[in-house]
Structure formats: C-alpha cells, structure tokens
Amino acid sequence: MTLLRDAPDAGEFTTRRPTDGTAVATYRTAGEADVADAVRRARAGAEFWRAEGFAGRRRHLLRWKAAIANRAGELADLIAAETGKPGSDALLEVMLTLTHLDWAAKHAEGVLKRRKVKAGVMNYNQHASLGYEPYGVIGVIGPWNYPLYTPMGSISYALAAGNAVVFKPSELTPGPATWIAERWAEAVGHDVLTVVVGDGATGAALVRGGVDKVAFTGSSRTAKRVMAACAERLVPLVAECGGKDALIVAADADLDAAADFVVFGGMGNAGQTCVGVERVYVVDSVRDALVQKVVERAERLRVRDESPHYGPMTLGSQTDVVAGHVRSALEAGGRAVLGGPESIDGRVIDPIVLVDVDEQSPAVQEETFGPVVIVNTVRSVDEAVERANGTAYGLGAAIFTKDAHLGLRAAERLRAGAVTINSVLGFAAIPTLSFGGVKESGFGRIHGADGLREFSTAKSIARQTRKAALNLLSFDRSEKDMHLVARLIPMLHGRAK
C-alpha cells in the first residue's frame, strides 16, 4: 500500500486540506519501476478476473460495493478533507458512484455476452455471432475535482467488462483511491485493482507502462500529451477533458427553476465541475428577470462560515485563472452584477455573476473552473444555440423551456456529449446514459452500455454450417457461378428503396 505515516523524504509528498493547509496524509511517490511492477501484477490479476466470468465478477463487484457503502461516511470524510468540498457534497459523490458501480456489475453480461446476429440471405450457411472481450489492463488517470465519481466512471465499467485496472489518482487527492483499493483488497484481492500515486511523471510512466488502454480525465492540453504518448504504441485512449458548458433560457422558461439550476450548476463545488454551468444565454424578453433571480439566489450562498455551500479552490493556482478571466471580462466591457475582483480572497471565492461579456473574451472561450457565471442576452433560442456552439469545447449543455418540441430541437443541435432539458447534471445519476464530450472536450464514452463496450473489444465469429450453394470462396469457382453472381447483383442491390 502506498499510504505512509512517517516523515516525508524526496520520494514522498503530503496532501493538505485546502480549507486550512493542515496535513491529511503522506504518500510514497510511485516511480517508473513501481508502475511497471503494478502493471505486471495487474496482468496476472487480469487472468484471474477474466476466468471468473460475468457471474463471478458480478459477485465480487457487488461485495466491493457493499464494503464501500458500509463505510461511506469514512470515505466521504476523506474526499472532503483533500478537496475542501462540504461533507454533504462528498457523501453525494459516494452515492452517485455506487449507483454506477451497481449498474455496471449487474448489466455487463447482458450488454457484452456473445449473441447470434443475422448473417443475411446470401450467407444462409453461416452461423454469425458477436461478443465483447476485455482489453486486459486499463490504466486510469483521475482528476481532483471529483476524485471518486469521475475515475470510477471508468474503473467500474472497466472492471465489469473483465479488465484489471491500474489507477493513478491526482496527487492532490490520492486518499479516496488508496481507500477504495484497500476495500478491494479486503473484498476480492488478486491485484485486479491496484493504485499508484504520484505526479505527472507517475502518470506518464503508466501511459507508457504496457497497459492495453488508457482512460484519462483532465485538461485538453494534458490530454493531447497523453494521446501523443499513447500513439507511440497505438494504445487506445478515452479522454474526458474540459468544458465551457452553456445553459439556454427560452422566453417561456420557468425562471425560478432556471435560476436555481444556474446557481447550483455554476457555483456548486466552487465551480470546479467540468460539466457545470459557465455561460448562460437568455432570450432578451426575460433577461432582466432571470438576472435578478440568479443574483438573489447567489447572494444567499454562504462561503466563509462553518457550514459553507461550497469550499475553497482545491487547486490553489486556479484562483489566478479565475481572477484573470474576471478581469478580462470587465476590461472588455462586461459588467459585474454580483461580486467582482474583490470576491477573490486567496483560495476562497465568493459568487461572481457577470453580464454582457464579449463573446471572444477568455472568460467566454476558455474554461474558468471557478464560481463565476456569465449571463449574455440573445434574441432567440436559435441564436443561443449558435453562441453555445461557439467555443472549442463540447462536454455538456442545458436548455430551459416549457415547449418540449423546442427543447428537443435545441438539444439535438447543441454540439455537446450530454444535454439536459429543464435541469443541469440530470444525466449524472442515470447509469444507462453514456457520458463523454466532443471537440476539445474529448472522445470515447463512460457509463451505460457504451461505457461497458468502451472497455471491451468486439470479436466476430462466423461458423460455416453447410456447403454454400455458390462456390465463390475458391480459385475453382465456375463461370456458371460467376454468371449467377452477375445476375444477382442488380436483383439484390439495384433498387433504391
């Protein structure tokens, strides 16, 4: 186990509470040799795990789930300590994580088992089947903002699909990773799930360490470096990167509900949510009313007392990004209707609401990842969709309207991997829905049936059951057979219907 309690040396690091800077725990940094050993052991664990079959893996995964659930408060406390988020948010993260683990364990067989598929009339003599097999060892690199929920979206589905996993958490939040690995060792063992902790060098060693696929969550910039490293061995990659998620408010929207979700999606977890709310586009006829409701709700948030609605910035340097975006937005003509540069005090940032920000401002085009919401006015939902699609990102989006047809039409036009109508983050608790981004928000999918297939390779099997009527797969095929083929082509494929 990587967790240490002794005084740190050059090969160790200590995590600290963002709330007050006190130490949480000390960990030994995994070097290249440690990572190689973890992958080697996982390779052996993968053989055991695959041999267990769907039924055996389901039993083990549900036993692991129970071990986590029965000590959920302990895990939530650890998440809260290392991230700085309120304990209630951490406990919600545990609950959502277990929902996905439960679904993956119970549905892997139904999604991935081998099944017969139609061979077609010309292949009447073939029995065709399609099945899915595990890659072997998956390397998972997780983030710090949701150190359990986000990486477990890959880990749960990779394990359910029959793979072993080597998990490298963020160096800011390794505690939840080592904790779930301890529960795994108690419930299952066999090196099917192992954890290596460290900084970017440890992650790079994992990518190049012989794994069969990499699941990465982090910035688009880092994802490009991971992708380049994966390309050296043609290792496949699923990447969930940043977002600049937009929320659209139509003229007929329930403004109270929209304002509630704007504030929750934009300020929850101190705005450190890839698929939260950073931009709002509201139709002009209801703009003033919406802004007033958003400001009223944001003003009520407690940030600096003993029971805050959200905590400090987990990554201290992110404060500089937030400050830079607010400053550039105001310099470009935007206005602060709540807070402003004075809202930023070290790692603690009070809610900030900006309006009329230039669309080319970094505050609109780049991920802020802080408790800042921009509200810009549009003439129509069509214009809102166009602006929402006007960044390099495409992770999530939302639209508020009472018109079901309008909502669906806008959702289909939004260039995002997940869209909610009349809510935000609604998909997060629905395990049947896949999740992932487009454009610079990444590619590949976790969760749902697509998430199980993401960590599997499709294998096709065709079994000839009798001799074919036409002897075509032979150098001895006759002119008579080929003459019949020439007649069959227009008969089978010559009609447009």
C-alpha positions in Angstrom: 0.0 0.0 0.0 1.3 3.5 -0.9 0.0 5.3 2.1 2.7 6.2 4.6 2.6 7.8 8.0 6.3 8.6 8.5 8.1 11.9 7.8 8.3 12.6 4.1 11.6 12.4 2.1 12.4 13.2 -1.5 10.2 10.3 -2.7 7.1 11.3 -0.7 4.5 14.0 -0.6 1.9 15.2 1.8 -1.7 16.1 0.9 -3.2 19.2 2.7 -6.6 20.4 3.4 -7.5 23.4 1.1 -9.5 24.8 3.9 -6.7 25.4 6.4 -3.5 23.9 4.9 -3.2 21.2 7.6 -1.8 17.8 6.6 -4.1 15.0 5.7 -1.7 12.1 4.9 1.7 11.3 3.4 2.2 9.1 0.4 5.2 7.5 -1.3 5.6 8.6 -4.9 5.5 5.7 -7.4 8.4 5.7 -9.7 8.8 4.1 -13.1 9.8 0.7 -11.6 6.8 0.8 -9.2 4.4 1.5 -12.1 5.9 -1.3 -14.1 5.5 -3.7 -11.2 1.9 -2.6 -10.7 1.1 -3.3 -14.4 2.9 -6.7 -14.2 0.8 -7.7 -11.2 -2.3 -6.4 -12.8 -1.6 -8.6 -15.9 -1.6 -11.6 -13.6 -4.8 -10.3 -11.9 -6.5 -9.9 -15.3 -6.1 -13.6 -15.9 -7.9 -14.5 -12.7 -10.5 -11.8 -13.3 -11.3 -12.9 -16.8 -11.6 -16.6 -15.7 -14.3 -15.6 -13.1 -16.7 -14.9 -15.9 -19.7 -12.5 -15.8 -21.3 -14.2 -12.8 -18.2 -14.3 -10.7 -17.2 -10.7 -11.5 -20.7 -9.6 -10.6 -20.5 -11.2 -7.2 -17.1 -9.7 -6.5 -18.1 -6.2 -7.6 -21.3 -6.2 -5.5 -19.2 -7.4 -2.5 -16.8 -4.5 -3.1 -19.8 -2.1 -3.5 -21.1 -3.2 -0.1 -17.8 -2.8 1.5 -17.7 0.8 0.3 -21.3 1.6 1.1 -21.0 0.3 4.7 -18.2 2.8 5.4 -19.4 5.5 3.1 -19.1 8.2 5.8 -15.5 7.4 6.2 -14.8 7.8 2.5 -16.8 11.0 2.3 -14.8 12.5 5.1 -11.6 11.7 3.2 -12.9 13.2 0.0 -13.9 16.4 1.9 -10.6 16.6 3.6 -8.5 16.5 0.4 -10.8 18.5 -1.9 -12.2 21.1 0.6 -15.8 20.5 -0.5 -18.5 20.2 2.1 -19.1 16.8 3.6 -22.6 16.6 2.2 -21.3 17.1 -1.3 -18.7 14.4 -0.7 -21.4 12.0 0.5 -23.5 12.7 -2.6 -20.4 11.8 -4.7 -20.2 8.5 -3.0 -23.8 7.7 -3.6 -23.7 8.6 -7.3 -20.6 6.5 -7.7 -22.2 3.4 -6.1 -25.2 3.8 -8.4 -23.0 3.4 -11.4 -20.9 0.5 -9.9 -24.2 -1.3 -9.2 -25.5 -0.9 -12.7 -22.2 -1.9 -14.4 -21.9 -5.1 -12.2 -25.5 -6.2 -12.9 -25.7 -5.4 -16.6 -22.2 -6.3 -18.0 -23.4 -9.8 -19.1 -26.5 -8.6 -20.9 -24.5 -6.0 -22.8 -21.3 -7.9 -23.6 -22.2 -11.6 -23.8 -21.8 -13.3 -27.2 -25.0 -13.3 -29.2 -26.2 -14.5 -32.6 -26.5 -11.9 -35.3 -28.2 -12.3 -38.8 -25.8 -13.4 -41.5 -28.1 -12.4 -44.4 -29.8 -14.3 -47.2 -26.6 -14.9 -49.2 -24.9 -16.4 -46.1 -27.5 -18.9 -45.1 -24.8 -21.4 -44.5 -23.0 -19.3 -41.9 -23.8 -19.0 -38.1 -22.7 -15.5 -37.1 -22.1 -14.2 -33.6 -20.7 -11.1 -32.0 -19.2 -10.9 -28.5 -17.1 -8.5 -26.5 -13.8 -9.3 -24.7 -11.8 -7.3 -22.2 -8.7 -5.5 -23.3 -6.6 -6.8 -20.4 -5.2 -4.0 -18.2 -6.7 -0.5 -18.2 -4.7 2.5 -17.0 -7.0 5.1 -15.4 -5.7 8.6 -14.7 -8.2 10.5 -12.5 -8.8 14.2 -11.6 -9.0 16.0 -8.3 -12.4 17.8 -8.5 -14.4 14.6 -8.2 -11.8 12.2 -7.1 -14.2 9.2 -6.7 -17.2 9.7 -9.0 -15.2 10.6 -12.1 -12.5 8.0 -12.2 -14.9 5.3 -11.0 -16.9 6.0 -14.2 -14.0 4.3 -16.0 -12.9 1.9 -13.2 -16.4 0.4 -12.5 -17.1 -0.2 -16.2 -13.6 -1.5 -17.0 -13.8 -4.0 -14.1 -17.3 -5.1 -15.0 -16.1 -5.7 -18.6 -13.5 -8.1 -17.3 -10.3 -5.9 -17.2 -7.8 -5.3 -14.4 -7.2 -1.7 -13.6 -4.1 0.3 -12.5 -5.4 3.6 -11.1 -3.3 6.8 -10.9 -5.3 9.5 -9.0 -4.4 13.2 -8.9 -1.6 14.0 -6.5 -4.0 16.4 -4.8 -6.5 13.7 -3.9 -4.9 10.2 -3.6 -6.7 9.4 -0.4 -10.0 8.1 -1.9 -8.0 6.0 -4.4 -6.0 4.2 -1.8 -9.1 3.8 0.4 -11.1 2.0 -2.3 -8.1 -0.1 -3.1 -7.9 -1.2 0.5 -11.6 -2.2 0.4 -10.9 -4.1 -2.9 -8.0 -6.0 -1.3 -10.3 -7.0 1.6 -13.2 -8.0 -0.6 -11.5 -9.5 -3.7 -7.7 -9.1 -3.9 -5.7 -10.8 -6.7 -4.2 -7.4 -7.9 -7.2 -6.8 -10.1 -7.4 -3.2 -8.9 -4.1 -1.5 -7.9 -3.2 2.1 -7.2 -0.1 4.1 -8.0 0.2 7.6 -6.6 2.4 10.5 -7.8 2.5 13.5 -10.0 2.6 13.8 -13.8 5.7 11.7 -14.1 3.9 8.7 -12.5 1.0 9.2 -14.9 3.4 9.3 -17.9 5.0 6.1 -16.6 1.6 4.4 -16.5 0.7 5.5 -20.1 4.0 4.1 -21.3 4.0 1.1 -18.9 2.4 -1.5 -21.1 -1.3 -1.0 -20.4 -3.8 -2.0 -23.1 -5.9 1.1 -22.9 -5.9 4.5 -21.1 -8.8 6.3 -19.6 -7.8 10.0 -18.9 -9.7 12.8 -17.2 -8.1 16.2 -17.2 -7.4 19.3 -19.3 -7.5 19.3 -23.1 -3.8 20.4 -23.1 -2.7 17.4 -21.0 -4.9 15.1 -22.9 -3.0 15.9 -26.1 0.3 14.9 -24.4 -1.3 11.7 -23.2 -2.6 11.0 -26.7 0.8 11.5 -28.2 2.4 9.1 -25.7 -0.4 6.5 -26.4 0.3 6.9 -30.1 3.8 5.5 -29.6 2.4 2.0 -29.1 -1.1 2.6 -30.7 -2.7 2.3 -27.2 -6.3 3.4 -27.5 -7.5 6.3 -25.3 -10.8 7.5 -23.9 -10.4 11.2 -22.8 -12.8 13.3 -20.8 -11.4 16.9 -20.9 -12.6 20.3 -20.0 -15.9 22.1 -20.8 -17.3 25.5 -21.1 -20.9 24.5 -20.7 -23.8 26.7 -21.7 -27.3 26.9 -20.3 -30.0 28.4 -22.6 -33.1 30.1 -21.2 -36.1 30.5 -23.6 -38.8 33.1 -23.2 -41.3 30.6 -21.9 -38.9 29.0 -19.3 -39.7 28.6 -15.6 -37.3 31.3 -14.5 -37.3 30.3 -10.8 -36.2 26.8 -11.8 -33.7 28.1 -14.3 -32.2 30.4 -11.7 -31.9 27.7 -9.2 -30.0 25.5 -11.6 -27.8 28.3 -12.9 -26.6 28.9 -9.4 -26.2 25.3 -8.5 -24.5 24.4 -11.7 -22.3 27.4 -11.7 -21.3 27.6 -8.0 -21.5 24.0 -6.8 -18.1 22.6 -5.9 -16.8 26.2 -6.2 -17.5 26.0 -9.9 -14.9 23.2 -10.2 -17.2 21.0 -12.4 -16.3 20.2 -16.0 -19.9 19.8 -16.9 -21.4 22.5 -14.7 -22.7 25.9 -15.9 -20.2 28.6 -17.0 -22.3 30.5 -19.7 -26.0 31.4 -19.7 -27.7 32.7 -22.9 -31.1 34.1 -22.1 -33.7 35.5 -24.5 -34.0 39.3 -24.2 -37.6 39.4 -23.1 -36.8 37.6 -19.8 -33.2 38.7 -19.3 -33.7 41.2 -16.5 -36.0 38.9 -14.6 -33.6 36.0 -14.8 -30.5 38.0 -13.8 -32.4 39.3 -10.8 -33.4 35.8 -9.7 -29.8 34.5 -10.2 -28.3 37.3 -8.2 -30.8 36.9 -5.4 -30.0 33.2 -5.1 -26.3 33.6 -5.4 -26.2 36.3 -2.7 -27.7 33.8 -0.3 -24.8 31.3 -0.6 -22.6 31.0 2.5 -18.9 30.5 1.6 -17.0 31.7 4.7 -18.8 30.2 7.7 -18.6 26.8 9.3 -21.2 25.3 7.0 -20.4 26.7 3.6 -22.4 25.9 0.5 -19.1 25.3 -1.3 -15.5 25.1 -0.2 -12.3 26.8 -1.4 -10.4 26.2 -4.6 -8.8 22.7 -4.4 -6.0 23.7 -6.7 -4.6 27.0 -5.4 -3.3 28.2 -8.8 -6.7 28.0 -10.3 -7.5 31.2 -8.4 -5.2 33.1 -10.8 -7.2 31.8 -13.8 -10.5 32.9 -12.2 -9.1 36.3 -11.4 -7.7 36.7 -15.0 -11.0 35.8 -16.6 -13.0 38.2 -14.4 -10.5 41.0 -15.1 -10.5 40.4 -18.9 -14.3 40.2 -19.0 -14.7 43.6 -17.3 -11.9 45.2 -19.4 -13.8 44.1 -22.5 -17.0 45.8 -21.4 -18.7 43.2 -19.3 -20.4 44.2 -16.0 -20.4 42.5 -12.6 -23.9 42.4 -11.1 -22.7 40.4 -8.2 -19.1 40.4 -6.8 -16.1 41.0 -8.9 -12.3 41.0 -8.4 -12.8 41.8 -4.8 -14.7 38.5 -4.3 -11.4 36.6 -4.7 -9.6 36.2 -1.4 -6.9 33.5 -1.6 -8.5 30.2 -2.3 -11.9 31.4 -1.2 -14.0 33.0 -3.9 -17.5 34.4 -3.3 -20.0 34.0 -6.1 -19.5 36.2 -9.1 -22.1 37.0 -11.8 -21.1 38.8 -14.9 -23.3 40.1 -17.7 -22.8 41.3 -21.3 -19.4 39.8 -21.7 -17.8 39.9 -25.1 -18.0 36.5 -26.8 -14.4 36.5 -27.7 -13.2 37.1 -24.1 -11.2 34.3 -22.4 -14.0 34.3 -19.8 -16.4 33.0 -22.5 -14.0 31.0 -24.7 -11.8 29.3 -22.0 -12.7 27.1 -19.0 -12.8 29.2 -15.9 -13.4 26.4 -13.4 -14.5 28.7 -10.6 -17.7 30.1 -9.1 -18.3 32.6 -11.9 -21.4 32.7 -14.2 -21.7 34.8 -17.3 -25.2 35.8 -18.5 -25.4 37.1 -22.0 -28.5 38.2 -23.9 -29.8 36.7 -27.2 -32.7 37.4 -29.4 -33.8 33.8 -29.9 -33.1 30.2 -28.9 -31.5 29.8 -32.4 -29.0 32.5 -31.6 -28.4 31.0 -28.2 -27.6 27.6 -29.8 -25.2 29.2 -32.2 -23.4 31.0 -29.4 -23.4 27.9 -27.2 -21.6 26.0 -30.0 -19.1 28.8 -30.5 -16.3 27.5 -28.3 -13.7 24.8 -28.8 -15.5 22.7 -26.1 -18.5 20.4 -26.2 -19.0 18.5 -23.0 -22.4 19.4 -21.6 -25.2 21.9 -22.1 -28.7 22.7 -20.9 -31.9 24.3 -22.1 -34.9 25.6 -20.1 -38.2 25.8 -21.9 -41.8 24.6 -21.4 -42.0 23.7 -25.1 -41.0 20.0 -25.3 -40.5 20.2 -29.1 -38.3 23.4 -28.8 -36.3 21.8 -26.1 -35.6 18.6 -28.0 -34.8 20.5 -31.3 -32.3 22.7 -29.5 -30.8 19.8 -27.6 -30.2 17.9 -30.9 -28.5 21.0 -32.4 -26.2 21.6 -29.4 -22.7 20.3 -30.0 -22.2 18.5 -26.7 -22.0 15.0 -25.5 -24.7 15.4 -22.9 -27.7 17.8 -22.8 -30.3 18.3 -20.1 -33.7 19.9 -20.5 -35.1 21.9 -17.6 -32.3 20.7 -15.2 -28.5 20.5 -15.1 -26.4 17.4 -14.4 -29.5 15.3 -14.8 -27.7 12.6 -16.6 -25.1 12.1 -13.9 -27.3 9.8 -11.8 -28.7 7.9 -14.8 -26.4 4.9 -15.3 -28.0 3.9 -18.6 -26.8 7.1 -20.2 -23.3 7.3 -21.6 -21.2 10.3 -20.9 -18.4 12.0 -22.8 -17.5 15.0 -25.0 -17.0 16.2 -28.5 -14.4 18.6 -30.0 -11.7 19.5 -27.4 -13.8 18.1 -24.6 -12.6 14.6 -25.6 -13.8 11.4 -27.1 -15.0 8.0 -26.1 -17.7 7.3 -23.6 -18.1 6.1 -20.0 -21.3 4.9 -18.2 -24.1 2.9 -19.7 -23.9 0.2 -22.3 -21.5 2.3 -24.3 -19.2 2.6 -21.3 -19.1 -1.2 -21.0 -18.3 -1.5 -24.7 -15.6 1.3 -24.4 -13.5 -1.1 -22.3 -14.1 -4.1 -24.5 -13.0 -5.3 -27.9 -15.6 -6.6 -30.3 -14.9 -10.1 -31.6 -16.9 -11.5 -34.6 -17.1 -15.3 -35.2 -18.6 -16.8 -38.4 -19.1 -20.6 -38.4 -19.9 -22.4 -41.7 -22.6 -25.0 -41.1 -23.0 -26.4 -44.6 -21.7 -26.1 -48.0 -22.6 -22.9 -49.9 -24.8 -23.1 -53.0 -22.3 -21.0 -54.9 -18.7 -22.0 -54.6 -17.3 -18.4 -54.6 -14.6 -18.5 -51.9 -12.3 -20.7 -54.1 -10.0 -20.3 -57.0 -12.0 -23.1 -58.6 -15.2 -21.1 -58.8 -17.0 -21.8 -62.1 -18.1 -19.5 -64.9 -21.7 -20.6 -64.1 -21.4 -19.4 -60.5 -20.0 -16.0 -61.6 -22.7 -15.6 -64.2 -25.2 -16.1 -61.5 -23.4 -13.5 -59.3 -23.7 -11.0 -62.1 -27.4 -11.5 -62.3 -27.8 -11.4 -58.5 -26.1 -8.1 -58.0 -28.8 -5.9 -59.7 -31.5 -8.1 -58.2 -30.3 -7.7 -54.6 -28.9 -4.2 -54.8 -30.2 -2.4 -57.9 -33.3 -0.8 -56.3 -33.0 2.4 -54.4 -35.8 1.5 -52.0 
